[in-house]
Amino acid sequence: MKTQKYILTTAAFLGMLTVILGAFGAHGLKKIVDADAVATYETGIRYQMYHVFALLFLGLSKIKPRQQKIISVLFLIGILFFSGSIYLLTFKSKFSVDISFLGPITPVGGLFLIAGWAALAYSYWKK
């Protein structure tokens, strides 16, 4: 029960954050960066929201708490690395230091997201 509460609360917070970031992307970002950067940013938003829904589903599922915890951590790390690096890279032209080193973090985040989905599939297969 405690794990589900944590997952659902986290999903709700991330959902709220996604809407805020998405609104910024739709209304303010175009004034700051070029169209390609806006499109990249929107990819980060889209994947973050997909995984908010995945966390909501996970928190409402009947999967064992230990498995829920593992899956949620994989999704959270994936969101942080994948979407987080995309958000930062959107603004790379605005930073005085080169942040291109963040580029390889994006696919690592993708691997965590994939691992989360694989762990979710495995937990249902194992049932």
MIMI-408957 format. One record per residue (C-alpha): residue number from 1; residue in three letters; x, y, z. Coordinates in steps of 0.25 Angstrom, whole numbers. Example, Ala and Ser with C-alpha at 12.3 -4.5 7.8 and 13.67 -1.06 7.14 Angstrom:
2
VEXTI   i  aa    px    py    pz
VEXTI   1 ala    49   -18    31
VEXTI   2 ser    55    -4    29
//
This chain:
127
VEXTI   i  aa    px    py    pz
VEXTI   1 met     0     0     0
VEXTI   2 lys    11    10     3
VEXTI   3 thr    18     7   -10
VEXTI   4 gln     5     9   -18
VEXTI   5 lys     3    22   -10
VEXTI   6 tyr    18    27   -14
VEXTI   7 ile    16    23   -28
VEXTI   8 leu     3    30   -30
VEXTI   9 thr     7    42   -23
VEXTI  10 thr    20    43   -32
VEXTI  11 ala    12    41   -44
VEXTI  12 ala     2    52   -40
VEXTI  13 phe    14    61   -38
VEXTI  14 leu    21    58   -51
VEXTI  15 gly     7    59   -58
VEXTI  16 met     6    73   -52
VEXTI  17 leu    20    76   -56
VEXTI  18 thr    19    71   -70
VEXTI  19 val     7    80   -72
VEXTI  20 ile    14    92   -67
VEXTI  21 leu    27    89   -76
VEXTI  22 gly    18    86   -88
VEXTI  23 ala    10   100   -86
VEXTI  24 phe    24   107   -85
VEXTI  25 gly    28    99   -98
VEXTI  26 ala    15   103  -105
VEXTI  27 his    15   118  -101
VEXTI  28 gly    29   123   -97
VEXTI  29 leu    40   114  -103
VEXTI  30 lys    38   118  -117
VEXTI  31 lys    43   132  -113
VEXTI  32 ile    56   126  -108
VEXTI  33 val    60   115  -117
VEXTI  34 asp    59   111  -132
VEXTI  35 ala    48   102  -137
VEXTI  36 asp    57    89  -137
VEXTI  37 ala    59    91  -122
VEXTI  38 val    45    93  -119
VEXTI  39 ala    42    80  -127
VEXTI  40 thr    53    73  -118
VEXTI  41 tyr    47    78  -106
VEXTI  42 glu    33    73  -110
VEXTI  43 thr    39    59  -111
VEXTI  44 gly    43    60   -96
VEXTI  45 ile    30    65   -92
VEXTI  46 arg    23    54  -100
VEXTI  47 tyr    31    43   -94
VEXTI  48 gln    30    48   -80
VEXTI  49 met    15    48   -81
VEXTI  50 tyr    15    34   -86
VEXTI  51 his    22    29   -74
VEXTI  52 val    13    37   -65
VEXTI  53 phe     2    29   -70
VEXTI  54 ala    10    16   -68
VEXTI  55 leu    13    20   -54
VEXTI  56 leu    -2    23   -51
VEXTI  57 phe    -5     9   -57
VEXTI  58 leu     6     3   -49
VEXTI  59 gly     1     9   -36
VEXTI  60 leu   -13     4   -38
VEXTI  61 ser    -8   -10   -42
VEXTI  62 lys    -8   -23   -34
VEXTI  63 ile     7   -25   -36
VEXTI  64 lys    15   -28   -24
VEXTI  65 pro    20   -16   -17
VEXTI  66 arg    35   -20   -19
VEXTI  67 gln    33   -21   -33
VEXTI  68 gln    25    -8   -34
VEXTI  69 lys    37    -1   -27
VEXTI  70 ile    47    -7   -37
VEXTI  71 ile    39    -3   -49
VEXTI  72 ser    36    11   -44
VEXTI  73 val    50    13   -41
VEXTI  74 leu    54     9   -55
VEXTI  75 phe    43    18   -61
VEXTI  76 leu    47    30   -52
VEXTI  77 ile    62    29   -56
VEXTI  78 gly    58    27   -70
VEXTI  79 ile    49    40   -69
VEXTI  80 leu    61    48   -63
VEXTI  81 phe    71    43   -72
VEXTI  82 phe    63    43   -85
VEXTI  83 ser    54    55   -84
VEXTI  84 gly    63    63   -74
VEXTI  85 ser    75    62   -84
VEXTI  86 ile    66    66   -95
VEXTI  87 tyr    61    78   -88
VEXTI  88 leu    75    83   -85
VEXTI  89 leu    80    80   -99
VEXTI  90 thr    68    89  -104
VEXTI  91 phe    75   101   -98
VEXTI  92 lys    90    97  -102
VEXTI  93 ser    91   109  -111
VEXTI  94 lys    88   118   -98
VEXTI  95 phe    98   112   -89
VEXTI  96 ser   112   118   -89
VEXTI  97 val   118   104   -87
VEXTI  98 asp   117    93   -96
VEXTI  99 ile   107    83   -91
VEXTI 100 ser   107    73  -103
VEXTI 101 phe   113    63   -94
VEXTI 102 leu    98    61   -89
VEXTI 103 gly    95    55  -103
VEXTI 104 pro    99    41   -99
VEXTI 105 ile    90    41   -87
VEXTI 106 thr    78    42   -95
VEXTI 107 pro    79    28  -100
VEXTI 108 val    83    23   -87
VEXTI 109 gly    70    28   -81
VEXTI 110 gly    63    21   -93
VEXTI 111 leu    69     8   -88
VEXTI 112 phe    64    10   -74
VEXTI 113 leu    50    13   -80
VEXTI 114 ile    51     0   -88
VEXTI 115 ala    56    -7   -76
VEXTI 116 gly    44    -2   -68
VEXTI 117 trp    34    -7   -79
VEXTI 118 ala    42   -21   -79
VEXTI 119 ala    41   -22   -64
VEXTI 120 leu    26   -19   -65
VEXTI 121 ala    24   -30   -76
VEXTI 122 tyr    32   -40   -68
VEXTI 123 ser    24   -37   -55
VEXTI 124 tyr    11   -40   -62
VEXTI 125 trp    17   -52   -69
VEXTI 126 lys    22   -57   -56
VEXTI 127 lys     8   -56   -50
//
